Amino acid sequence: MNDFSFEKTILVTGSGGQLGMEIWKLTERYPSYKFLFTTREDLPIDNFELVKNFFEQQQIDCCINCAAYTAVDRAESEKDKAFLINADAAGNLAAICKAHQAQFIHISTDYVFDGTSSTPYKEEDKVSPENVYGASKLRGEELVLNNNSAAVIIRTSWVYSSFGHNFVKTMLRLLTEKESINVVNDQYGSPTYAGDLAAAIMMIVEKEDSENSQTGIFNYCNTGVTTWYEFARAIKKYIKSKCAINPIASSQYPQPAKRPQYSVLDTTKIKETFGITIPKWKDSLHTCLSFLS
Ligand SMILES: NC(=O)c1ccc[n+]([C@@H]2O[C@H](COP(=O)([O-])OP(=O)(O)OC[C@H]3O[C@@H](n4cnc5c(N)ncnc54)[C@H](OP(=O)(O)O)[C@@H]3O)[C@@H](O)[C@H]2O)c1
């Protein structure tokens, strides 16, 4: 197929990360789309000149921004870098997409909330990040929407995948190597399998031209609520590990960046708007573990 026969050309930035790799896994399902996957090395999104030239040289119809500064604890001491990538570069991509009439899909986080709620956060609830990473992602949301009101921003939480670094892969290693481990049991959230999120994003890309297409902020996470401790126990059960898991309080596991105590996201809006069905977190965990073990 030459370029003119493709229905859309989709740019996926930060494609070496968890979400980017999961989108890459789905490409076979979309033979009518041409995908351009760029890593930090190919297209550093904080190099504005390079990004501008890239869009001038390629006919991009949609950009899915999977690039982000995701080192939550390191962000506390690298504030400028976190804001450059998560805020300024995201805002720049949004503006360039608007100028080129390309759809822009950006990913944000549950860490824009302070975690004091006891009911799932809706998109319009008050934001108040507790750490630098959350603040940089929130500024990114603001710049994206200021620069491109047609953008779609998806807030997600506790992301894991068979690719990259994440809690599930760390637990698989520890549960195999150690006799006992301590895991925090007083933070509540919803794990998100990046493979499910990737599929949801592709549904939104497909619906772009339809009458149902909507823009703004949407929450996406797998259904159900858990703690890191219960999450670890589900992994242990699946791999039949003998390692003991001890529940501990966050105060017993000090980290540079404060985490929200409760960051469950209400996903009603994305389900109703795009007709997306969201799997239960434990089912998706088993899907991911089936690729890893
Ligand atoms: N992981 C989570 O638990 C979580 C939770 C909520 C929201 N999110 C959001 O979900 C999105 C996807 O996260 P993820 O888990 O897939 O993250 P990830 O695995 O850390 O992937 C991020 C990718 O972005 C790349 N990157 C970093 N700086 C870049 C730059 N300047 N230009 C281009 N690429 C750059 C990274 O490359 P290098 O590895 O080479 O630096 C990495 O490949 C992000 O927006 C993140 O903020 C993640």
The ligand as a Tripos MOL2 file, in Angstrom:
@<TRIPOS>MOLECULE
LIG
   48    52     1     0     0
SMALL
NO_CHARGES

@<TRIPOS>ATOM
      1 N1          2.9470    4.1330   34.5550 N.am      1 LIG1
      2 C1          1.9010    4.5010   35.3080 C.2       1 LIG1
      3 O1          1.6090    3.9110   36.3620 O.2       1 LIG1
      4 C2          1.0170    5.6450   34.8720 C.ar      1 LIG1
      5 C3         -0.0620    6.0210   35.7000 C.ar      1 LIG1
      6 C4         -0.8860    7.0710   35.2950 C.ar      1 LIG1
      7 C5         -0.6240    7.7260   34.0990 C.ar      1 LIG1
      8 N2          0.4290    7.3590   33.3260 N.ar      1 LIG1
      9 C6          0.6740    8.0810   32.0730 C.3       1 LIG1
     10 O2          0.4780    7.1650   31.0070 O.3       1 LIG1
     11 C7          1.3230    7.5320   29.8960 C.3       1 LIG1
     12 C8          2.0920    6.3160   29.4280 C.3       1 LIG1
     13 O3          2.8820    5.8770   30.5230 O.3       1 LIG1
     14 P1          3.8050    4.5890   30.4440 P.3       1 LIG1
     15 O4          3.5420    3.8100   31.6770 O.co2     1 LIG1
     16 O5          3.7000    3.9490   29.1090 O.co2     1 LIG1
     17 O6          5.2360    5.3000   30.6190 O.3       1 LIG1
     18 P2          6.6680    4.7440   30.2790 P.3       1 LIG1
     19 O7          6.6550    3.2700   30.1730 O.co2     1 LIG1
     20 O8          7.5990    5.4150   31.2420 O.co2     1 LIG1
     21 O9          6.9080    5.3270   28.8180 O.3       1 LIG1
     22 C9          7.1540    6.6740   28.5860 C.3       1 LIG1
     23 C10         8.0100    6.7400   27.3430 C.3       1 LIG1
     24 O10         8.2460    8.1270   27.0670 O.3       1 LIG1
     25 C11         9.5790    8.2250   26.6600 C.3       1 LIG1
     26 N3         10.0620    9.5840   26.8120 N.ar      1 LIG1
     27 C12        10.5220   10.2010   27.9220 C.ar      1 LIG1
     28 N4         10.8890   11.4640   27.6400 N.ar      1 LIG1
     29 C13        10.6570   11.6340   26.3240 C.ar      1 LIG1
     30 C14        10.8440   12.7150   25.4410 C.ar      1 LIG1
     31 N5         11.3400   13.8770   25.8490 N.pl3     1 LIG1
     32 N6         10.5040   12.5510   24.1340 N.ar      1 LIG1
     33 C15        10.0040   11.3780   23.6950 C.ar      1 LIG1
     34 N7          9.8140   10.3190   24.4840 N.ar      1 LIG1
     35 C16        10.1330   10.4530   25.7920 C.ar      1 LIG1
     36 C17        10.3330    7.2510   27.5360 C.3       1 LIG1
     37 O11        11.5880    6.9530   26.9660 O.3       1 LIG1
     38 P3         12.8250    6.5730   27.9310 P.3       1 LIG1
     39 O12        12.4070    5.3450   28.6600 O.co2     1 LIG1
     40 O13        13.9360    6.3800   26.9690 O.co2     1 LIG1
     41 O14        13.0020    7.7520   28.8410 O.co2     1 LIG1
     42 C18         9.3740    6.0760   27.5240 C.3       1 LIG1
     43 O15         9.6340    5.2180   26.4390 O.3       1 LIG1
     44 C19         2.1740    8.6890   30.4020 C.3       1 LIG1
     45 O16         1.5990    9.8970   29.9860 O.3       1 LIG1
     46 C20         2.0870    8.6040   31.9130 C.3       1 LIG1
     47 O17         2.2770    9.8520   32.5290 O.3       1 LIG1
     48 C21         1.2450    6.3220   33.6760 C.ar      1 LIG1
@<TRIPOS>BOND
     1     1     2 1
     2     2     3 2
     3     2     4 1
     4     4     5 ar
     5     4    48 ar
     6     5     6 ar
     7     6     7 ar
     8     7     8 ar
     9     8     9 1
    10     8    48 ar
    11     9    10 1
    12     9    46 1
    13    10    11 1
    14    11    12 1
    15    11    44 1
    16    12    13 1
    17    13    14 1
    18    14    15 2
    19    14    16 1
    20    14    17 1
    21    17    18 1
    22    18    19 2
    23    18    20 1
    24    18    21 1
    25    21    22 1
    26    22    23 1
    27    23    24 1
    28    23    42 1
    29    24    25 1
    30    25    26 1
    31    25    36 1
    32    26    27 ar
    33    26    35 ar
    34    27    28 ar
    35    28    29 ar
    36    29    30 ar
    37    29    35 ar
    38    30    31 1
    39    30    32 ar
    40    32    33 ar
    41    33    34 ar
    42    34    35 ar
    43    36    37 1
    44    36    42 1
    45    37    38 1
    46    38    39 2
    47    38    40 1
    48    38    41 1
    49    42    43 1
    50    44    45 1
    51    44    46 1
    52    46    47 1
@<TRIPOS>SUBSTRUCTURE
     1 LIG1         1 GROUP 0 **** ****
